[in-house]
């Protein structure tokens, strides 16, 4: 394709040339005003002179036309998967491909699929984000228009057309029907956390979209909670209903609210919501009693004080009653040990009692040891961190506390270098499983942590030995007594790990896990059932100290039950993943040596924002579409088009327009013909130079002189 044009390149500087033009114009006006003879010839001579100075050039360009580009964005989000919309979208795409192909080879079509956004926090339908990605390699001067196939529920519509970055129409082909209606549950207020044992309120209401005049109609809600029977509640559409959420345990607590399905409703997929809140314990109260100052005392204190969830009460026995050194009482500034208040009146207020290198010195009466033993059996927690004091004549094992202690000292103290090792039970137990440095704790290999030098020899009668030390004797023994728990650490050299001696060791991990297991933190339970779901894949995990585990009973939201066999996934760990079909709250149950274990998992729709509104609408895209000169078209049952094609969808006629401002009508949509091209070659032909131009100029001057001389 050739294009012809005239270029001007003045032979003198542009300001001087334009000054000459102005001067010539003034002279011509004066000549005409005075009616001088030969004024027209003079004007013609000046014009010829200026034309010669302007150096006109005939420009011939060899141009190659570029095709227009149309971008079609196909919405394949979650709301597009209901009510026959996938089939409708496919039919629209087939017809649209045919109509765009009929426009000829001057149009290039780029198809963009917009599905669920990636990322943990991403949600909703983001068509314009995917459009921007496609525009990154699309020249704006070739963009003929954008066509979106969607239900209209778009969550990233720009506020103005100027932010789009292109001057082309945006059209919307809507799936669904304009008379759809749907009901959903809207959560107005929900707790993020709650104190274990407490109750907090959820505020929710039923919302209906797509039709009017239904407010006040009564509907039924079904409420499911963990460990409780299902509850049925009646309410009205649009009315706020309070629902109690109980926090029976620490960690994740789940409540599911399900709405009955109405006849003709678009989809029941959004008729349920799940509220997940974290159960937290009130600050745990710990009583630490140190028998005497020693190097490891500060390790315990620093560890417990660094935990914001722990309220620590710490006493160190600096002056036992039998110490008689003659110091007058009025000169002593020591605080008397409040034995009666701690071990009789307020003992039940503590979640954990720790005896650190403590021995019986008549500070505590035997009655108080009986109170501590009773406290453990009734659900309390006791940790004894023992040194050589536990092997001596004043050992705690010689008091009434011995009934809850899992091991009896032999009287021997092993003082030699050794490295703590995990036992077979220790490799399974959550207190020590995966402890940093224990990876090489295999037969014939030593752990990578540092050595200890003292250990009390005991005869273990009950409990589980999860760590062993010198001569493979028990080092850390855990036991359950009644509803309480007891731990016995048979060395006072854990502080060597804290000081980094011989490479140090994971003292923080070990001691914190130990304390939290004693205080019954769910994450550290050795017998535990865990359920989790991603989409419609349900993962069941079982932790156990046993060699095998029984199957898990799975109860679906509709009441159907099934059994799932778990596969061994590691030491003390079993896991299986199954596909489920019905969205909702799945209840899991299995048997364990400690009783029946329960868990719940919420399976189904992951993108709550995407399914909160599913009725097709033209309201969200309409302002932007109209601002760009485009149009919005219902493709089924909208009444905008007169005929229905064989595919079951209505599509408007498509035209290419070059200089139109309005690019949409009642039954047609337009794409802008950008007439873009690329120049392949240029030929320049001077028009007023050489002998021809000089002859013409001299002839005009001579004619003017001749006229003046008459």
Secondary structure, 3 states (H helix, E strand, C coil): CEEEEEEECCCCCHHHHHHHHHHHHHHHHHHHHHCCCCHHHHHHHHHHHHHHHHCEEEEEEEEEECCEEEEEEEECCHHHHCCCHHHHHHHHHHHHHHHHHCCCCCEEEEEEEECCCCCCCCCCCCHHHHHHHHHCCCCHHHEEEEEEEECCCCCCCCCCHHHHCCCCEEEEEECCCCCCCEEEEEEEECCCEEECCCEEEEEEEEEEECCCCCCCCEEEEEEEECCCCCEEEEEEECCCEEEEEECCCCEEEEEEEEECCCCCCCCCCCCEEEEEEEEECCCEEEEEEECCCCCCHHHHHHHHHCCCCEEEEEEECCCCCCCCCCCCHHHCCCCCCCHHHHHHHCHHHCCEEEEECCCCCCCCCHHHHHHHHHHHHCCCEEEEECCHHHHCCCCHHHCHHHHCCCEEEEEEEECCCECCEECHHHHHCCCCCCCCCCCCCCCCCCCCCCCECCEEEEEECCCEEEEECHHHCEEEEEEEECCEEEEEECCCCCHHHHCCHHHCCCHHHHHHHHHHHHCCCHHHCCCEEEEEEECCEEEEEEECCCCCCCCEEEECCCCCEEEECCEEEECCEEEEEEECCCCEEEEEEEEECCEEEEEEEEECCCCHHHHHCCCCCCHHHHHHHHHCCCCEEECCCCCCCCCCCCCCCCCCEEEEECCCCCCECCCEEEEECCCCEEEEEEEEEECCCHHHHHHHHHHHHHHHHHHHHC
